[in-house]
């Protein structure tokens, strides 16, 4: 007997007992036909391009790869495969089913973030934002809070609207949603991980804009953000390495051999690529190991140097396609909850991609944020593919008659 979950997600109730598996997969209302394949293929191409760039950045770095030039390549591909599996599981469960589990998911993500502040937390590149796991692995809980804040705020803001009680969230509902978001934001500030806080701020803003709440909340949130940044700076809550990063952003020539080194080397690498680049695996900055953290935060420099303007432009174009398809999904869903979830993911991807690429070009401060789908990192890869699973679920479960 077919379970209600499978019936809702895969629409198998319409299939006769004698219909072939291929017929079920290719039926008009099947999950395979209703997936956004442009979105899926774009994300997959980005991840595969990332694997080449990660390999180029790490194949000669014996201090990182422990003598195995394929170590990071294999791990990146494995992370991608696991991420795709998580996306498939998310589609199978469905965003509506996950809506009921949001309180547990939110509590779990906050608990993991709190554990970073305990002796289990690990400091990497000056930031205590990692959780040490037995076996030499590490986890960055802040990546999962991007998902749970989106789901949690969407659940609160859309509850009475989707039920038909109100046309849009009232002030009390918005305040409850912001109170929920303040919990993980506060924990991450204690790490401190300013890059993730900036992304969460963008997510919160995107969620509120999509919810249809009063513009006064949007203006108030922006004003609070400005005041909060000034307060953090004046009260000396930033670590020395964070202050140095902002100083290097304001004046890269201030300490070219110190805090400004990363930005200067990134500019040299990208500027030397020209139109078509020096060729994959032939970049002098990459081969010479001049750019630190090139497989993670500065992966875009490999594309700029070795693939040139055309290759780097391809990555930006594919990220644009991802955002375009996500906007279509947000617009065409028939429920506010799905619209808000999609909007939160759009804000997350857009801001993080802009920040990552911007810091390699010197137009944004260095914050340690990975480039979605491209940078090396298991937690980040898992999180972005789960987000894609949510987007696909929203598309799959929309009315069949909706515009494509």
Buried (B, 14 or more C-beta within 10 A) or exposed (E): EEEEEEEBBBBBEEBEEEEEEEEBEEBEBBBEBBBBEEBBEBBBBBBBBBBBBBBBBBBBBEEBBEEEEEBBBEBBBEBBEBBBEBBBEBBBBBBBBBBEEBEEBBEBBBEBBBBBEEEEBBEEEEBBBBBBEEEEEBBBBBBBBBBBBBBBBBBBBBBBBBEEEEEBBBEEBBEBBBEBBEBBBEBBBEBBBBBBBBBBBBBBBBBBBBBBBBEEBEEBBEEEBEEEEEEBEEEEEBBEEBEBBBBBBEEBEEBEEEBBBBBBBBBBBBEBBEEEBBEBBEBEBBBEBBBEBBBBBBBBBBBBBBBBBEBBBBBBEBBEBBBEBBBBBBEBBEBBBBBBBBBBBBBBBBBBBBBBBBBBBBEBBBBBBBBBBBBBBBBBBBBBBBBBBBBBBBBBBBEEEEEE
